[in-house]
């Protein structure tokens, strides 16, 4: 009897794990379909119904596993920021850990410039789609504001790390330095230089690290 009960518990655990795995795979398929739809047709033209059709699921499944359309775009941006299939706190991302371990302020900025380039290669088109949608859709605007505000908070933590390493230029406040980084690491500037001016992403990365060193460090 105990053996049968043990087998039943194991079977339920296996079934639960299998269902979660299938749900995660379906969720990612929805997000992949949404990304393609947003980039090809634009945020406003995309609907939950067309995303569901592209992913081969019912619209209710999109709502259940991801949420409404602004939350679908938010999930895509979170993936682009973290470089994984799930959100990761800014302070826990691999480049943030590497920056805290690096004692040299210029190297800290070079590590971050490399991370910004990789993030924008994944995220910039999606972020611009969210910015455009936020002008007319309140839910999209709330997501845009949340991500923008969070980025500003993260920049202040980054600058405090530079200051504590003894690298911040004399007379430059944490807020001034953080706003400088916040403005220059924006998706808008990345698109302006790499798309409109034809820079390579690597050139953008080198320019960013050099500009930050000149503007922020002794």
N, C-alpha and C positions, 0 to 999 in steps of 0.2 A: 504493500500500500504506500509506504514512504517512497519507494522507488518510483511508483507511478506519479505521485505528487511532485517529486523532484523533476521528472521529465516534463510534467505539465508546466511548472514554473519556468524551466529552461525554454520550452516552446513559446510561452507567452513573451519572454524576454527577447527571443529571436524574432518573433513576429513584430514586436514593437520597434526593434532596431531596424528591421527591414522596411517597415512603413516610414520611419524617419528618413532612411536613406533614399527611398523613392520620392518622398516629399521634397527633400533637399535637391534632388536631381530635377524634379519638375519645376521647382522654384527657379533654379538656375536657367532652365530652358526658357521660362517666361522672361527672365531678365535679359537673356541673350536676344530673344525676339524683340523685346521692347527697345533695346539699344539700337538694333538694326532699323526698326520702324522710326524711332525718334530722329536718327541721323539721316535717314533717306527722305522722310516725308515731313519732318518737323514735329515739334511737340503738340501743337494745336491740332494738326491733322490726324495725329495718332489717337486712337480710342482704345479703351480696355477691350472692346469686342475684337478689334483688328489684331491687337497684341495676342489675345487668347487664341484667335484663329491661326496666327503665325506659329504659336507654340504648340498647337494641337490640343488645347484644353478648353474647358468651358470658362466663360467669363467669371463665374462664381469662384472658380479655382484661383484666378488671379487675385480676386478680393481676399480670399481666405489665406493664401500663402504670402502675398506681398502687400496688397492694399489698393487704395485708389491711385489714380494716375500720378499725382504729385509724389506719392510715396514710392511708386515704382521708380521714378526718376531719382528720388533721394537714395534709394537702395543702390542704384547704379553708380551714383557719385560716391557713396560710401565705399563700394568695392574698388572704384578707381583710386580713391585716396589711400586705402589700405594695401592695395595690390593683392588682396585675397578675396575669398568668396564671402567674407563676413567683416563687419566693422571692427576696427582696432583703434583704441584710444590713441590720440596723437602722441602722447608721451611714451607709449609702448611700441610704436612702430620702429622697425629695425634701424632706420637712419637716425631717429631721435636718441635711441640707446647709444649708437655709435658716436653721435655728437657729444653726448654727456661724458663719454669715456675719453674723448680727444682733448688734450690739454691746450693745443694751439688754436687761438681764435680764428685765424685765417683758414685753417684746415676744417674747423667746425663749419664755417660758411661754405667751403667747397663741398663738403659732404651734403649740406642742405641744398645747394644749387643743383647737385646731381639728382637728389631726390625730387626736387621741384620739376626738373626736366622730365623725369620718368613719370611722375604723377600727371603732368599736363599732357604728355603723349597719350595717356589713357583717358584723361578727364576733360580736357578743355572743351571739346565739342559739346559734351553733355552739360557742362556748367553754363556755357553760353545759351544752350537751349532752355535751361532753367531760368536764366536771367531774363530772356525774352518772354517766357511764359509768365514770369512774376509781375510783368507790367499790367497784365489784365486779369490774372487769376489769383485771388487771395490766398488759396492754399499753397500755390507755387511760390508766392511771395514770402510766405511764412517759412518755407523750407529754405529759400534763398537767404533770408535774413539770418536764420539759425546757423547755416553753414558759414556765412560771412562773419558773423559775430564770433563764432568758435575759432575761426582762423585768426582773428585779431587777438583773442586770448592766448592762443598758442604762440603767436609772434612775441608777445610780452614775456612768456616763459623762456623762449629762445634767447631774447636779448638779455634777460637777467643772467642766463648762463654765460653769455659773452662777457657781461660786466664782471661776474664773479671770477672769470678766468683772467681778468685784468686787461681785456682787449678793447673795451669800448672807449671811443674817442672822448677826451675831456670836454666837458660842457654839453655833451649830448645826453639828453634824458632818455630813460627807458621808453617812454611813450613816443618820443620823436623817432628813435631808432626802430621801434616796433612798427610804427606806421610806414616808415620807409620800406621795410621789408614787405609789409602787407601789400603796399601798392605795387612794388616791383615784381612780386611773385604771383601776380594775379593772372588768371586765365586769359583775360582780355589782352594784356601786354604780350603774353606768349603767342597768341594768335596773330596779333599785329606784326610781330617780328618774324615769326616762322612762316606764316601764310602770306601776309600782305607784302612783306619785305624780302621773303625768300630765304631767310636764315635757316641753317640746319639746326636741329635740336641741340646738337653738341656745341655749336657756336653760341646759342642762347645760354647754355649752361656756363660756358667759360666767361661770357660777358657778365652774367649775373654774379658769379663769384668775384670777379674783378671789381665790379661796380660796388658791391657790398663792402669789400675790403677798403676801397677808396673812401666811401661815404661814412663808414661806421667805425673803422679801427684806427688806432694811433698809427 
